[in-house]
Amino acid sequence: MQRKSEKTLQFRKTLGNIIKKIRLENTGLSGNKLANEYDIGNGNISRIQNGEVDCKLITVWKIAESLGIKFSELSKLLEEELGEDFKLIDE
């Protein structure tokens, strides 16, 4: 079994990669421009995309909206990328 910190890191990196990919495909904006236009916080976008921080649900929701997708779509992409068997909590 993986340690929780490894799972958390995998989750954060996967979320960041998805956000970056959608940002480039849907908006063509740099992370800084996106952050400025949608009042997200310059450093926040960069740290989230690099998987460096745990982010609040409200922040991820705001990012999804800024990318032109629903939060549920972003969540679904994350679930698909992580795989059906992925769990943050060991049973």
C-alpha positions as a Python dict, from the first residue, in 0.01 Angstrom:
ca = {
    (1, 'M'): (0, 0, 0),
    (2, 'Q'): (108, 355, -67),
    (3, 'R'): (153, 604, 213),
    (4, 'K'): (-109, 876, 235),
    (5, 'S'): (139, 1145, 139),
    (6, 'E'): (219, 965, -187),
    (7, 'K'): (-150, 938, -269),
    (8, 'T'): (-206, 1302, -188),
    (9, 'L'): (86, 1401, -408),
    (10, 'Q'): (-50, 1189, -694),
    (11, 'F'): (-393, 1349, -652),
    (12, 'R'): (-251, 1703, -649),
    (13, 'K'): (-25, 1646, -949),
    (14, 'T'): (-304, 1485, -1151),
    (15, 'L'): (-543, 1771, -1072),
    (16, 'G'): (-276, 2024, -1166),
    (17, 'N'): (-201, 1853, -1496),
    (18, 'I'): (-569, 1842, -1588),
    (19, 'I'): (-617, 2210, -1503),
    (20, 'K'): (-312, 2310, -1706),
    (21, 'K'): (-420, 2102, -2006),
    (22, 'I'): (-773, 2244, -2006),
    (23, 'R'): (-641, 2598, -1952),
    (24, 'L'): (-420, 2572, -2259),
    (25, 'E'): (-689, 2404, -2472),
    (26, 'N'): (-988, 2614, -2367),
    (27, 'T'): (-848, 2957, -2295),
    (28, 'G'): (-497, 2985, -2438),
    (29, 'L'): (-426, 3215, -2144),
    (30, 'S'): (-116, 3198, -1930),
    (31, 'G'): (-170, 3098, -1571),
    (32, 'N'): (-108, 3456, -1457),
    (33, 'K'): (-357, 3605, -1704),
    (34, 'L'): (-620, 3350, -1606),
    (35, 'A'): (-562, 3423, -1238),
    (36, 'N'): (-585, 3798, -1290),
    (37, 'E'): (-898, 3782, -1504),
    (38, 'Y'): (-1085, 3557, -1262),
    (39, 'D'): (-947, 3682, -930),
    (40, 'I'): (-789, 3350, -833),
    (41, 'G'): (-442, 3458, -724),
    (42, 'N'): (-130, 3446, -942),
    (43, 'G'): (77, 3215, -728),
    (44, 'N'): (-218, 2993, -652),
    (45, 'I'): (-270, 2881, -1011),
    (46, 'S'): (97, 2802, -1054),
    (47, 'R'): (121, 2606, -729),
    (48, 'I'): (-199, 2414, -804),
    (49, 'Q'): (-87, 2326, -1157),
    (50, 'N'): (247, 2205, -1020),
    (51, 'G'): (76, 1990, -755),
    (52, 'E'): (243, 2182, -474),
    (53, 'V'): (-62, 2262, -263),
    (54, 'D'): (-390, 2123, -145),
    (55, 'C'): (-652, 2366, -263),
    (56, 'K'): (-993, 2452, -131),
    (57, 'L'): (-1299, 2315, -303),
    (58, 'I'): (-1421, 2668, -370),
    (59, 'T'): (-1093, 2747, -548),
    (60, 'V'): (-1121, 2441, -772),
    (61, 'W'): (-1483, 2534, -849),
    (62, 'K'): (-1374, 2885, -944),
    (63, 'I'): (-1094, 2748, -1162),
    (64, 'A'): (-1337, 2515, -1340),
    (65, 'E'): (-1568, 2806, -1415),
    (66, 'S'): (-1278, 3016, -1541),
    (67, 'L'): (-1187, 2731, -1777),
    (68, 'G'): (-1540, 2718, -1914),
    (69, 'I'): (-1635, 2382, -1766),
    (70, 'K'): (-1854, 2267, -1480),
    (71, 'F'): (-1697, 2155, -1157),
    (72, 'S'): (-1856, 1812, -1210),
    (73, 'E'): (-1676, 1781, -1546),
    (74, 'L'): (-1343, 1859, -1385),
    (75, 'S'): (-1416, 1611, -1108),
    (76, 'K'): (-1506, 1342, -1363),
    (77, 'L'): (-1182, 1401, -1555),
    (78, 'L'): (-988, 1371, -1231),
    (79, 'E'): (-1161, 1046, -1139),
    (80, 'E'): (-1096, 902, -1485),
    (81, 'E'): (-729, 1000, -1480),
    (82, 'L'): (-667, 862, -1131),
    (83, 'G'): (-839, 535, -1212),
    (84, 'E'): (-1126, 345, -1064),
    (85, 'D'): (-923, 190, -783),
    (86, 'F'): (-768, 514, -655),
    (87, 'K'): (-846, 600, -291),
    (88, 'L'): (-696, 862, -64),
    (89, 'I'): (-792, 666, 247),
    (90, 'D'): (-666, 317, 311),
    (91, 'E'): (-935, 79, 424),
}
